[in-house]
Amino acid sequence: MDDPFRTPDFSFVHAADLHLDTPFKGIGSTAPHVAEQLREASLAAFDSLVDVCLERRVAFLVVAGDIYDGPERGLRAQLRFRDGLARLSSAGISSFVVHGNHDPVETGWSALGGPWPERVTIFGTGTVKAVRVEVDGIPLATVQGISFAQRSERENLALRFARGAGPGVQVGVLHCNVQGAASGYDDYSPCTLDDLRSVGLDYWALGHVHARMILSGHRGSDEPWVVYPGNLQARSPKPSERGLKGAVVVHVKRGRVADIEPVGCDVVRFDLVELDIVDVADLAELRARLVSVSRDRLASADGRSLVLRGQLVGQGELHFDLRRPGSMEELLIALRDDFAEDQPFCWWDSIDDRSRPAVDLDAVRAGSDFAADLIALADQLGLDLVTDDGAVDDLAAELSEGLPGPLRTRRILERLLKSPSLPPAELIDRALVLALGELEGDRR
């Protein structure tokens, strides 16, 4: 049996989903200085990853798939990746790489005809390969992995792995979708957490899911670590792309994985600013509050640039000013002007108005005018919402009849009333507030 006390303590870095030189998705037009930094962000993040490995003097780097974003594999991306691994090799740091669904081995153009740098292992397809890592003749770890041959890999590749007899920490590198871990990801190389645990490895270095997740393992436990590090650089404003992005440093002590440490490698971060308008007096105050929040977010972004999306919520008189033609567009322009000279930059990508007018439904319900009749109608139709889908259409039609912009109003009401995320009573209240707000706005 190996003596863990003879194994020196060391660290390695686990990264995945680099998507080098990828275009950013879901972002509108930007200023030239913003566009330039976004274009370079994924490549700069990889440079930062290499720097982390060198500064921490780690034993090796593992990259768990999707180095590139697609078959085109741009020349800049390929050269940057090879040159970065060459820097690590020159410093005595090994690299272990698998390909995933975005960059499967058998598709895509390669500009690199020569051999990879020394100490670089690109795992192939079909068979899991294992490589021992030694320092001064002392075994530290055995790293094994397998790449996707084709994009749509439906085999459970985790079942091809097995714990070897070699000494040191046993690490598996795999691009896969663990059942139940995260929604919205294609089911490539599907497996379960039990599949991974049953293999007997000490650490699973996974890729595919862009949110950082620890599915198994914690400090002081004997269970295997199963980790998604998240993508290296966010590339859209989606929730899974927000916040710190980078890699994890895995600390091995006395021959066991002791802990992991997230490290930021990103250049640009994405965030959502949600602001309740309930006590905001006017558009000038709204702008001031958004500017203040922006400054706070920028100050806590670890020196990274920010792309922000705003979401205005709550009920208030400001709702009517926000609905005036051009108000939201002009607010967005003003916020961009406020940060035009900042570096790192803060770019407001969009603002979504989900606010509602300030309406006291109980007070209106007690009246005797058309608005009170509207509420009575909604109350009656609302009783059928749970069992009768047709009641949704009836309610939307009745609420929108005679209101300003009836076609637009009806569409909004139908979308709101068919939302699956809210209970019927709250849906009806929201629809009523919107409809009554339309009436109030027409009076102004």
Summary of the structure (lengths in Angstrom):
residues: 444
radius of gyration: 27.2
end to end distance: 83.1
largest distance: 89.4
contacts: 1467
relative contact order: 0.10
helix: 34%
strand: 24%
